[in-house]
Amino acid sequence: MNQESFASQLNEQLGAISKVVWGPWVLIPLLLGTGLLLTIRLRGVQFRKLFTALRHGLIDREDEGGEGDISQYEALTTALAATVGVGNIVGVATAISIGGPGALLWMWVTGLLGMASKYSEAFLGVRFRTSDAKGNVSGGPQRYLSRGINGGLGKFLAWFFAIAAMIASFGIGNLTQANAVATGLQDTFGVDPWITAVLLFIFVGAVLVGGVQAIGKVTAAFVPLMIGIYIVGGLIVLAVHADQIPHAFALIFHDAFTGSAATGGFLGGGILIAIQMGVARGIFSNESGMGSAAVAAAAAKTSHPVRQGLVSMTQTFIDTIIVVTMTGLVIVTTGTWTLGEDQAGVMTARAFATGLGGEWGGAIVSISVVFFAVSTILGWSYYGERNAERVFGSWASWPYRAIFTCVVVVGATTELQLAWTFADLANGLMALPNLIGLIILSGLVARETKQYLNFDPKLKARPEAVESFLVDTNSPWRTKV
């Protein structure tokens, strides 16, 4: 068996496993069910406290008196850097091309319910974080699953997650992103992939030398810029096609419950494929329920887990309700969603070209892909590193950074259909232990969230007031700060 046929067979086998994991009996009900459970137990915290959370994360930015490695804002932008990636452009196009416009509604549902999941995993990431030998904080599912759930089950879930996350960091967080950068620059500007590979190697390596502090500073600087450029471009396209917006919303809502647009020339058929693609690509985009963002949240300087949980929750809102919606509406209003799955890679670029005019529109998308993908590489490098340390020990930090930086070159210079299939499967394997843990720990999250928000509903309490609250309530968090 030659190398090409082996890769094709492996891709087919992994794809079959991925379809089971992402099928109607495993992750889809678990993701939606966990998000719904947490939404109920937290009394709709993602709706009640959204504006408070946005103000605290984007305007206040700092939590006075909090301990950690990076600011709350830097933790937010690091998580945004990891999630606002190729999935927001190519992932959305793929979901709509296969599942029809109705898939976009299920991406919204996944995002809205996922905000409760994102809040909970960030809360737990801070609540059960630890310090390493160098004094740097470390947290995430690889910590809170074993520290929050007693016995062998917690340890098993934590190790399962850590191994899956470490492996996934090379797929979703590296190979696919580097490939997207190289492909975009070559198709739009004629840049040789090896030039892209060298530039990525130098840039990523230079940033990773500085650790999470350097990652936080870099992402804080260019994440708002990259999202802003993309949103402005999308708004211009929508302004040009303003008369199609009502029809686009009608099509999205109609096809979400009939699946008619996912039939005929599209793969699969009916409502199930729309739900499956919406949920799968939704979590690929915003990572709610995967547990990855909890790793960045745990590094934040915060005086209480609730405060960082609310800030982290806004990441899903920005990613899905704003950026994904922009991509989806541009694709549907311009009609490029009818091009078919084989054109998903260029679907968004053609949609932007329709509204912005020829090469200029395509360039906006290509530049956005570069920004989005590079930021995802940086964010996921930290996720993978922390989980590598959990599996192998603190000595694994520098070897992991070196290997991760070298893999960027492979991603930029190699065709990676197998890597995309692998990334989808790895996402699912990460989500499984984390979602089980969120269900088990949902009572703790709900109880301590209610207690703190009754004391500080607007997140305005001064450090000394928070300290008094912790003492008066004998809060377990007091021993963790």
C-alpha positions as CSV (number, residue, x, y, z in Angstrom):
1,M,0.0,0.0,0.0
2,N,1.5,3.3,-1.0
3,Q,1.6,6.4,1.2
4,E,-1.2,8.2,-0.7
5,S,-3.6,5.3,-0.5
6,F,-2.8,4.7,3.2
7,A,-3.6,8.3,4.0
8,S,-6.8,8.1,2.0
9,Q,-7.8,4.9,3.9
10,L,-6.9,6.4,7.3
11,N,-8.9,9.6,6.4
12,E,-11.9,7.4,5.6
13,Q,-11.6,5.5,8.8
14,L,-11.2,8.5,11.0
15,G,-14.1,10.2,9.2
16,A,-16.3,7.2,10.0
17,I,-15.4,7.4,13.7
18,S,-15.9,11.2,13.7
19,K,-19.4,10.8,12.2
20,V,-20.3,8.5,15.1
21,V,-18.8,10.9,17.7
22,W,-20.6,13.9,16.1
23,G,-23.7,11.9,15.3
24,P,-27.2,12.2,16.8
25,W,-26.6,9.9,19.7
26,V,-23.3,11.1,21.2
27,L,-22.0,14.7,21.1
28,I,-24.9,16.6,19.6
29,P,-27.4,15.7,22.4
30,L,-24.6,15.9,25.0
31,L,-23.5,19.4,23.9
32,L,-27.0,20.8,23.6
33,G,-28.2,19.0,26.8
34,T,-25.3,20.2,28.9
35,G,-25.7,23.7,27.7
36,L,-29.4,23.6,28.4
37,L,-28.9,22.1,31.9
38,L,-26.3,24.7,32.8
39,T,-28.5,27.5,31.4
40,I,-31.3,26.3,33.7
41,R,-29.2,25.8,36.8
42,L,-27.5,29.2,36.3
43,R,-30.8,30.8,35.6
44,G,-29.8,32.1,32.2
45,V,-26.7,33.8,33.4
46,Q,-25.6,34.3,29.8
47,F,-28.7,36.5,29.2
48,R,-28.9,38.1,32.6
49,K,-25.3,39.2,32.9
50,L,-24.2,39.6,29.3
51,F,-23.9,43.4,29.3
52,T,-22.2,43.3,32.8
53,A,-19.8,40.8,31.5
54,L,-19.0,42.7,28.3
55,R,-18.4,45.9,30.3
56,H,-16.1,44.1,32.8
57,G,-14.1,42.3,30.1
58,L,-13.8,45.0,27.4
59,I,-14.0,48.3,29.4
60,D,-12.8,47.5,32.9
61,R,-10.3,45.0,31.6
62,E,-8.4,44.7,34.9
63,D,-9.6,43.1,38.1
64,E,-7.8,44.9,40.9
65,G,-6.4,42.7,43.6
66,G,-6.6,39.6,41.5
67,E,-3.7,37.1,41.2
68,G,-2.6,35.4,38.0
69,D,-0.2,35.6,35.1
70,I,-2.2,37.9,32.7
71,S,-5.0,40.4,32.8
72,Q,-8.6,39.4,32.4
73,Y,-8.6,41.2,29.0
74,E,-5.5,39.4,27.9
75,A,-7.0,36.1,28.9
76,L,-10.1,36.9,26.9
77,T,-8.1,37.9,23.8
78,T,-6.0,34.8,24.1
79,A,-9.1,32.7,24.1
80,L,-10.6,34.7,21.3
81,A,-7.3,34.3,19.4
82,A,-7.6,30.5,19.7
83,T,-11.3,30.4,18.7
84,V,-11.8,33.1,16.1
85,G,-10.0,31.2,13.4
86,V,-10.5,29.4,10.1
87,G,-13.7,27.9,11.5
88,N,-15.3,31.4,11.4
89,I,-14.7,31.6,7.6
90,V,-14.3,28.1,6.0
91,G,-16.1,26.3,8.8
92,V,-19.3,28.4,8.4
93,A,-19.2,28.0,4.7
94,T,-18.8,24.2,5.0
95,A,-21.7,24.0,7.4
96,I,-24.0,26.0,5.1
97,S,-22.9,24.3,1.9
98,I,-23.7,20.9,3.4
99,G,-26.5,21.6,5.8
100,G,-28.0,24.5,4.1
101,P,-28.7,28.0,5.5
102,G,-30.6,26.4,8.4
103,A,-27.3,25.2,9.8
104,L,-26.5,28.8,10.8
105,L,-29.5,28.8,13.2
106,W,-28.1,25.7,14.9
107,M,-24.7,27.4,15.2
108,W,-26.5,30.2,17.0
109,V,-28.3,27.7,19.3
110,T,-25.0,26.0,20.0
111,G,-23.4,29.4,20.8
112,L,-26.2,30.7,23.1
113,L,-26.4,27.5,25.1
114,G,-22.6,27.2,24.9
115,M,-22.2,30.5,26.7
116,A,-23.4,28.8,29.8
117,S,-20.9,26.0,29.2
118,K,-18.1,28.4,28.5
119,Y,-18.9,30.3,31.7
120,S,-18.9,27.1,33.8
121,E,-15.7,25.7,32.4
122,A,-13.9,29.1,32.9
123,F,-15.3,29.3,36.4
124,L,-14.0,25.8,37.2
125,G,-10.7,26.6,35.5
126,V,-10.0,29.4,37.9
127,R,-11.7,27.7,40.9
128,F,-9.4,24.7,40.8
129,R,-6.3,26.2,39.4
130,T,-2.9,25.4,40.8
131,S,0.6,27.0,40.7
132,D,3.6,25.2,39.2
133,A,7.2,25.2,40.5
134,K,7.9,28.5,38.8
135,G,4.9,30.2,40.4
136,N,2.8,30.3,37.2
137,V,-0.8,29.3,37.5
138,S,-2.2,26.4,35.7
139,G,-5.8,25.3,35.2
140,G,-8.4,23.8,32.9
141,P,-10.2,20.5,32.6
142,Q,-7.0,18.7,33.1
143,R,-7.0,20.1,36.6
144,Y,-10.6,20.7,37.6
145,L,-11.8,17.3,36.5
146,S,-9.5,15.5,38.9
147,R,-9.6,18.1,41.7
148,G,-13.4,18.6,41.5
149,I,-14.5,15.0,41.0
150,N,-13.4,12.6,43.6
151,G,-12.0,9.1,42.9
152,G,-10.9,7.3,39.8
153,L,-13.5,8.9,37.5
154,G,-12.2,12.4,37.9
155,K,-8.6,11.3,37.3
156,F,-9.6,9.3,34.2
157,L,-11.6,12.2,32.7
158,A,-8.7,14.6,33.5
159,W,-6.1,12.4,31.8
160,F,-8.3,11.7,28.9
161,F,-8.9,15.4,28.3
162,A,-5.2,16.2,28.7
163,I,-4.0,13.7,26.2
164,A,-6.8,14.6,23.7
165,A,-6.1,18.3,24.1
166,M,-2.4,17.9,23.6
167,I,-2.9,15.9,20.4
168,A,-5.7,18.2,19.2
169,S,-3.4,21.3,19.6
170,F,-1.4,20.0,16.6
171,G,-4.5,19.6,14.5
172,I,-7.1,22.3,15.1
173,G,-4.5,24.6,16.6
174,N,-1.6,24.2,14.2
175,L,-1.6,22.1,11.0
176,T,-5.0,23.2,9.7
177,Q,-4.4,26.9,10.6
178,A,-0.9,27.0,9.0
179,N,-2.2,25.3,5.9
180,A,-5.0,27.9,5.7
181,V,-2.5,30.8,5.9
182,A,-0.2,29.3,3.3
183,T,-3.1,28.5,0.9
184,G,-4.7,31.9,1.3
185,L,-1.5,33.8,0.7
186,Q,-0.6,31.7,-2.3
187,D,-4.0,31.9,-4.0
188,T,-4.5,35.7,-3.4
189,F,-0.9,37.1,-3.5
190,G,1.1,34.4,-5.1
191,V,3.3,33.8,-2.0
192,D,5.2,30.6,-2.1
193,P,4.2,28.3,0.8
194,W,7.8,27.8,1.9
195,I,8.1,31.6,2.4
196,T,5.0,31.5,4.5
197,A,6.3,28.5,6.4
198,V,9.6,30.3,7.3
199,L,7.8,33.5,8.3
200,L,5.4,31.6,10.5
201,F,8.2,29.6,12.0
202,I,10.1,32.8,13.0
203,F,7.0,34.7,14.3
204,V,5.5,31.8,16.2
205,G,8.8,30.8,17.7
206,A,9.6,34.3,18.8
207,V,6.3,34.7,20.6
208,L,6.4,31.3,22.2
209,V,9.7,32.1,23.8
210,G,8.0,34.7,26.0
211,G,5.3,32.2,27.2
212,V,1.7,33.2,28.1
213,Q,2.7,36.8,29.0
214,A,4.0,37.3,25.4
215,I,1.0,35.5,23.9
216,G,-1.4,37.7,25.9
217,K,0.3,40.9,24.9
218,V,0.4,40.0,21.2
219,T,-3.3,38.8,21.1
220,A,-4.4,41.9,23.1
221,A,-2.9,44.1,20.4
222,F,-4.1,42.5,17.2
223,V,-7.3,40.4,18.0
224,P,-9.5,43.6,18.2
225,L,-7.9,44.8,14.9
226,M,-8.5,41.6,13.0
227,I,-12.1,41.2,14.1
228,G,-12.7,44.9,13.4
229,I,-11.4,44.6,9.8
230,Y,-13.5,41.6,9.1
231,I,-16.7,43.0,10.6
232,V,-16.4,46.3,8.7
233,G,-15.9,44.4,5.4
234,G,-18.9,42.2,6.2
235,L,-21.1,45.2,7.0
236,I,-20.3,46.8,3.7
237,V,-21.3,43.6,1.9
238,L,-24.5,43.5,3.8
239,A,-25.2,47.1,3.1
240,V,-24.8,46.4,-0.7
241,H,-27.3,43.5,-0.3
242,A,-29.5,45.0,2.3
243,D,-32.7,44.1,0.3
244,Q,-31.7,40.4,0.7
245,I,-31.3,40.4,4.5
246,P,-35.0,39.7,5.4
247,H,-35.1,36.9,2.8
248,A,-31.9,35.5,4.3
249,F,-33.3,35.3,7.8
250,A,-36.5,33.7,6.5
251,L,-34.5,31.1,4.7
252,I,-32.3,30.4,7.7
253,F,-35.2,29.9,10.1
254,H,-37.3,27.9,7.5
255,D,-34.6,25.5,6.5
256,A,-33.4,25.0,10.1
257,F,-36.7,23.1,10.8
258,T,-37.3,21.6,7.3
259,G,-33.8,20.8,6.1
260,S,-35.0,21.4,2.5
261,A,-31.9,23.4,1.5
262,A,-29.7,20.5,2.6
263,T,-31.3,18.1,0.1
264,G,-31.1,17.8,-3.6
265,G,-27.5,18.7,-4.7
266,F,-26.3,18.8,-1.1
267,L,-24.9,15.9,0.9
268,G,-27.3,14.2,3.3
269,G,-30.7,15.5,3.6
270,G,-33.3,16.9,6.0
271,I,-33.1,18.6,9.4
272,L,-30.6,16.1,10.9
273,I,-27.8,17.2,8.6
274,A,-28.5,20.8,9.3
275,I,-28.4,20.2,13.0
276,Q,-25.3,18.1,12.8
277,M,-23.3,20.5,10.7
278,G,-24.5,23.5,12.7
279,V,-23.5,22.0,16.1
280,A,-20.2,20.4,14.8
281,R,-19.0,23.6,13.1
282,G,-20.4,25.7,15.9
283,I,-18.2,24.1,18.5
284,F,-15.3,24.1,16.0
285,S,-15.7,27.8,15.9
286,N,-16.5,28.8,19.5
287,E,-15.1,25.8,21.4
288,S,-17.8,26.0,24.0
289,G,-17.9,22.7,25.9
290,M,-14.5,21.7,24.7
291,G,-12.8,23.1,27.8
292,S,-10.0,24.7,26.0
293,A,-10.8,28.3,26.9
294,A,-10.7,27.3,30.6
295,V,-6.9,26.9,30.2
296,A,-6.5,30.6,29.3
297,A,-9.1,31.7,31.9
298,A,-7.2,30.0,34.6
299,A,-4.2,32.3,33.9
300,A,-6.2,35.5,34.5
301,K,-5.7,37.9,37.3
302,T,-9.0,37.8,39.0
303,S,-10.4,38.1,42.6
304,H,-13.1,35.5,42.1
305,P,-13.9,32.7,39.6
306,V,-17.3,34.2,38.8
307,R,-15.8,37.4,37.5
308,Q,-13.5,35.6,35.1
309,G,-16.2,33.1,34.1
310,L,-18.4,36.0,33.0
311,V,-15.6,37.6,31.0
312,S,-14.8,34.3,29.3
313,M,-18.5,33.8,28.5
314,T,-18.4,36.9,26.2
315,Q,-15.8,35.1,24.0
316,T,-18.6,32.8,22.7
317,F,-20.9,35.7,22.1
318,I,-18.3,37.6,20.1
319,D,-17.2,34.6,18.1
320,T,-20.6,33.1,17.3
321,I,-23.2,35.8,17.6
322,I,-21.1,38.4,15.9
323,V,-18.3,37.0,13.7
324,V,-20.1,33.7,12.6
325,T,-23.3,35.6,12.0
326,M,-21.5,38.1,9.8
327,T,-19.9,35.3,7.7
328,G,-23.2,33.4,7.4
329,L,-25.3,36.4,6.4
330,V,-22.8,37.5,3.8
331,I,-22.8,34.0,2.3
332,V,-26.6,33.7,2.3
333,T,-27.4,37.2,1.1
334,T,-25.0,37.0,-1.8
335,G,-26.3,33.6,-2.9
336,T,-22.8,32.0,-2.9
337,W,-24.0,29.2,-0.5
338,T,-25.4,27.4,-3.6
339,L,-22.0,26.8,-5.0
340,G,-21.7,23.5,-3.2
341,E,-19.4,21.7,-0.7
342,D,-16.5,21.5,-3.1
343,Q,-16.4,25.3,-3.3
344,A,-16.7,25.9,0.5
345,G,-13.0,26.9,0.7
346,V,-13.6,29.9,-1.6
347,M,-17.3,30.5,-0.8
348,T,-16.7,33.4,1.7
349,A,-14.1,35.1,-0.5
350,R,-16.5,35.1,-3.4
351,A,-19.3,36.5,-1.2
352,F,-17.0,39.3,-0.1
353,A,-15.9,39.9,-3.7
354,T,-19.5,40.3,-4.7
355,G,-20.1,43.1,-2.3
356,L,-16.7,44.7,-2.2
357,G,-15.7,44.3,-5.8
358,G,-13.4,41.8,-7.3
359,E,-9.9,41.3,-5.9
360,W,-10.4,43.8,-3.0
361,G,-13.1,41.6,-1.5
362,G,-11.1,38.4,-1.8
363,A,-8.1,40.2,-0.3
364,I,-10.1,41.1,2.8
365,V,-11.0,37.5,3.4
366,S,-7.4,36.3,2.7
367,I,-6.0,38.8,5.1
368,S,-8.6,37.9,7.7
369,V,-7.8,34.2,7.3
370,V,-4.1,35.0,8.0
371,F,-4.9,37.0,11.1
372,F,-7.5,34.5,12.4
373,A,-5.3,31.5,11.7
374,V,-2.1,32.9,13.2
375,S,-3.9,34.0,16.3
376,T,-5.4,30.5,16.7
377,I,-1.9,29.0,16.5
378,L,-0.7,31.2,19.3
379,G,-3.7,30.6,21.5
380,W,-3.6,26.8,21.0
381,S,0.1,26.6,21.7
382,Y,-0.6,27.6,25.3
383,Y,-3.5,25.1,25.6
384,G,-1.3,22.3,24.3
385,E,1.7,23.3,26.4
386,R,-0.3,23.2,29.7
387,N,-1.8,19.8,28.8
388,A,1.6,18.5,27.8
389,E,2.9,19.6,31.2
390,R,-0.1,17.7,32.8
391,V,0.8,14.5,31.0
392,F,4.7,14.6,31.1
393,G,5.5,17.1,33.8
394,S,6.8,20.7,33.8
395,W,10.0,19.7,31.9
396,A,7.8,19.2,28.8
397,S,7.2,22.9,28.3
398,W,10.2,23.8,26.1
399,P,10.3,20.6,24.1
400,Y,6.6,21.1,23.3
401,R,7.1,24.7,22.2
402,A,10.0,23.6,19.9
403,I,7.9,20.8,18.3
404,F,4.8,22.9,18.0
405,T,6.8,25.6,16.2
406,C,8.3,23.1,13.7
407,V,4.9,21.6,13.0
408,V,3.9,25.0,11.6
409,V,6.2,24.4,8.7
410,V,4.6,21.0,8.0
411,G,1.2,22.5,8.0
412,A,2.1,25.4,5.7
413,T,3.8,23.1,3.0
414,T,1.6,20.0,3.0
415,E,-1.9,19.1,1.7
416,L,-3.9,18.3,4.8
417,Q,-7.3,16.8,4.2
418,L,-6.4,14.1,6.8
419,A,-5.6,16.9,9.3
420,W,-9.1,18.4,9.0
421,T,-10.8,15.1,9.6
422,F,-8.4,14.5,12.5
423,A,-9.2,17.9,14.0
424,D,-12.9,17.3,14.0
425,L,-12.4,13.9,15.8
426,A,-10.0,15.4,18.3
427,N,-12.4,18.2,19.1
428,G,-15.1,15.6,19.9
429,L,-12.7,13.5,22.1
430,M,-11.8,16.7,24.0
431,A,-15.4,17.6,24.6
432,L,-16.6,14.3,25.9
433,P,-14.8,14.2,29.2
434,N,-15.2,17.9,29.8
435,L,-19.0,17.8,29.2
436,I,-19.4,14.9,31.6
437,G,-17.4,16.8,34.1
438,L,-19.6,19.9,33.7
439,I,-22.7,17.9,34.3
440,I,-21.3,16.4,37.5
441,L,-20.0,19.8,38.8
442,S,-23.0,21.8,37.7
443,G,-24.4,22.0,41.2
444,L,-21.1,23.5,42.6
445,V,-21.0,26.0,39.8
446,A,-24.6,27.1,40.3
447,R,-24.3,27.3,44.1
448,E,-21.1,29.4,44.2
449,T,-22.3,31.6,41.3
450,K,-25.5,32.5,43.0
451,Q,-23.7,33.2,46.3
452,Y,-21.3,35.6,44.7
453,L,-23.7,37.4,42.4
454,N,-26.0,38.0,45.3
455,F,-23.1,39.8,46.9
456,D,-21.7,41.6,43.8
457,P,-24.3,41.6,41.0
458,K,-22.6,44.3,38.9
459,L,-19.0,43.2,39.4
460,K,-18.1,46.5,41.1
461,A,-16.9,45.3,44.4
462,R,-13.5,46.5,45.5
463,P,-10.7,44.0,46.4
464,E,-11.1,44.5,50.1
465,A,-14.9,43.9,49.9
466,V,-14.3,40.7,48.0
467,E,-11.8,39.6,50.6
468,S,-14.3,40.3,53.3
469,F,-16.9,38.3,51.5
470,L,-14.6,35.4,51.1
471,V,-13.8,35.4,54.8
472,D,-17.4,35.8,55.9
473,T,-18.6,33.0,53.7
474,N,-15.6,30.8,54.3
475,S,-15.2,30.4,50.6
476,P,-13.1,27.5,49.3
477,W,-11.7,29.9,46.7
478,R,-9.9,31.8,49.4
479,T,-7.4,29.0,49.8
480,K,-6.8,28.9,46.0
481,V,-5.9,32.5,45.4
